[in-house]
């Protein structure tokens, strides 16, 4: 009985490793289809994933200076909003004064 259980356990371990190998191969095939051809030797071709990563790095480099500029822009727009509020107040008083003159 012990020998039978040992043999069944060994078969289960072999089946587990076989399934693991099978699915790892399938995962690698799926990743290679996404990543393009796997370079063999000195190939000049690059994978789709490396092209995407290169593009993302380029975008990061091109837009890296926007953070400080946006902060300064927000400060300037805040000051402009204060000036526009002042103009609005003055125009409101001018309209009221013109209305009073017309009524008099």
KAGIUR-V342906 format. One line per field, one symbol per residue. ss: DSSP state (a for helix, b for strand, c for the rest). psi: psi as a letter, one per 30 degrees, with the letter a starting at -180 (. if undefined). burial: 1 if it has 16 or more other ideal C-beta (glycine too) atoms within 10 Angstrom, else 0. A space follows every 10 residues. Layout:
BEGIN
ss=???
psi=???
burial=???
END
This chain:
BEGIN
ss=caaaaaaaaa aaaaaaaaaa aaaaaaaaaa aaaaaccccc cccccccaaa aaaaaaaaaa aaaccaaaaa aaaaaaaaaa aaaaaaaaaa aaaaaaaaaa aaac
psi=eeeeeeeeee eeeeeeeeee eeeeeeeeee eeeefakkkj bikfklleee eeeeeeeeee eegffeeeee eeeeeeeeee eeeeeeeeee eeeeeeeeee eef.
burial=0000000000 0000000000 0000000000 0000000000 0000001000 0000000000 0000000000 0000000000 0000000000 0000000000 0000
END
